[in-house]
């Protein structure tokens, strides 16, 4: 049986860079957001590239779980990049058969980036509340999900990835720190709308704190996000 890693991320959280890092491992097969079409179909969310996503992906969440997340894998490791908010209207029993890693980011840094794709975001769009629900769901069932923070990864990617691999019970591969510039075959059709920065990269970029004034209209949402972020940050693997 492969090790099935479920990355439960929020948007704008270096999740694609983390997927690219795992894609450098010869023992790992990566899958990019297989539940995206399910999420769009169920919620009616208007995301960039919505029609293309629905046209080319399976929108049956239960079928995706059985065929992709829990389906056959010809590698020792399956790494699935999921967004926390995509886990809607699903039976979460499948999470008990995977190893979940939760990836968060300081909402004060994340929200100004999110509005480039989702101009009027709500708490559900950040995935933070859903990530907390997933964390608590698994804790009650005897699992202790790894929690990563985008800033901590960028501050010291080698150390954080080494600690993550230790927690996952796999060997760290130095190749995880670098990749070729450009797209990957695994990229979802939405890459043209979301992956501009990572496609220009060849590794994890140095951390840069955003110093621009925080948009005033996002302040109420920020206040909603902070308790969920601070709750999960208690468990973060530190750089």
Secondary structure, DSSP 8 states (H G I E B T S, - for coil): --EEEEEEE-TTSSHHHHHHHHHTSTTEEEEE-TTHHHHHHHH----TTHHHHHHHS---HHHHIIIIISS--SSSEEEEEEEGGG--SS-GGGGGGSEEEEEE--HHHHHHHHTTT-TT--HHHH-HHHHHHHHHHHHHTT---EEEEHHHHHH-HHHHHHHHHHHHTS---GGGGB--SS--TT--TTHHHH-HHHHT-SB--------S---GGGHHHHHHHHHHHHHHHTTB---
